[in-house]
Amino acid sequence: MSATASNIMRHVIIAAWLCIAIQPSAADTVTLRYGQIPSTVRSVSTLYLSIAQQKGFLAREGIKLELVPIAGGTDKMVAALDRGAVDVTQTAPISSVVVRPCLPT
């Protein structure tokens, strides 16, 4: 094996070990409180959440999704964000996602 191939192999092995070491543990799970209007629970606008949960994408990344119902209206969604009751909320169009800024506690 040439020196270049050996060097590349060494880097690949180090990268693989780092990836294994960085995998989130159960203690690293983050709860994401997702506020949504009850009428949108089964709409196309939240289809991506259902797919992500069913396929295990969120769990794989250490994210526990907590769906928080919010009485209808954008004003109530923004109020829930302001109170800290939810971390993320969305109105029907995907372009209207609102995220509460993460402030140090």
C-alpha positions as CSV (number, residue, x, y, z in Angstrom):
1,M,0.0,0.0,0.0
2,S,1.4,3.4,-0.9
3,A,2.0,6.2,1.7
4,T,-0.9,8.2,0.2
5,A,-3.4,5.3,0.4
6,S,-2.2,4.5,3.9
7,N,-2.7,8.2,4.9
8,I,-6.2,8.2,3.4
9,M,-7.1,5.0,5.2
10,R,-5.9,6.4,8.5
11,H,-8.1,9.5,8.0
12,V,-11.1,7.3,7.1
13,I,-10.6,5.2,10.3
14,I,-10.2,8.3,12.5
15,A,-13.4,9.9,10.9
16,A,-15.3,6.6,11.5
17,W,-14.3,6.5,15.2
18,L,-15.2,10.2,15.7
19,C,-18.7,9.5,14.1
20,I,-19.2,6.6,16.5
21,A,-18.1,8.7,19.5
22,I,-20.3,11.6,18.6
23,Q,-23.6,9.6,18.4
24,P,-26.2,11.1,20.8
25,S,-27.1,9.0,23.8
26,A,-30.5,8.9,25.5
27,A,-29.2,11.6,27.8
28,D,-28.7,13.9,24.8
29,T,-32.3,13.8,23.7
30,V,-33.8,17.2,23.2
31,T,-37.6,17.8,23.5
32,L,-38.9,20.1,20.7
33,R,-42.3,21.5,21.7
34,Y,-44.2,22.0,18.4
35,G,-47.3,24.1,18.6
36,Q,-50.0,23.6,16.1
37,I,-53.7,24.4,15.6
38,P,-55.8,21.2,16.0
39,S,-57.4,21.6,12.6
40,T,-54.0,21.3,10.9
41,V,-53.0,18.1,12.7
42,R,-53.8,15.9,9.7
43,S,-53.2,18.4,6.9
44,V,-50.6,18.3,4.2
45,S,-48.8,21.2,5.9
46,T,-47.6,18.9,8.7
47,L,-47.1,15.8,6.6
48,Y,-43.3,16.1,7.0
49,L,-43.6,15.7,10.8
50,S,-45.6,12.4,10.4
51,I,-43.1,11.1,8.0
52,A,-40.1,12.1,10.1
53,Q,-41.6,10.4,13.2
54,Q,-42.7,7.2,11.4
55,K,-39.3,6.8,9.7
56,G,-37.5,7.5,13.0
57,F,-35.6,10.5,11.6
58,L,-36.2,12.6,14.7
59,A,-35.3,9.8,17.2
60,R,-32.1,9.1,15.3
61,E,-31.1,12.8,15.7
62,G,-32.0,12.7,19.4
63,I,-35.2,14.8,19.1
64,K,-38.3,14.0,21.0
65,L,-41.3,15.8,19.3
66,E,-44.0,17.0,21.7
67,L,-47.1,18.3,19.8
68,V,-48.7,21.1,21.7
69,P,-52.3,22.0,20.6
70,I,-52.9,25.8,20.3
71,A,-56.4,27.3,19.9
72,G,-56.7,28.7,16.4
73,G,-55.2,32.0,15.3
74,T,-51.7,33.3,14.5
75,D,-52.0,35.7,17.5
76,K,-52.4,32.7,19.9
77,M,-49.4,30.9,18.2
78,V,-47.2,34.0,18.7
79,A,-48.4,34.4,22.3
80,A,-47.5,30.7,23.0
81,L,-44.0,31.4,21.6
82,D,-43.7,34.5,23.7
83,R,-44.7,32.6,26.9
84,G,-42.2,29.9,26.1
85,A,-45.0,27.3,25.9
86,V,-43.7,26.1,22.6
87,D,-40.4,26.2,20.7
88,V,-41.7,26.2,17.2
89,T,-45.1,26.8,15.6
90,Q,-46.4,26.9,12.0
91,T,-49.4,28.2,10.3
92,A,-50.8,26.4,7.2
93,P,-48.3,27.6,4.6
94,I,-44.9,26.2,5.2
95,S,-43.4,29.6,4.5
96,S,-44.9,30.9,7.8
97,V,-42.8,28.9,10.3
98,V,-42.0,30.9,13.4
99,V,-39.3,29.9,15.8
100,R,-38.7,31.2,19.3
101,P,-35.2,32.4,19.7
102,C,-33.1,30.3,22.1
103,L,-31.9,32.6,24.9
104,P,-29.4,31.5,27.5
105,T,-31.1,30.5,30.8
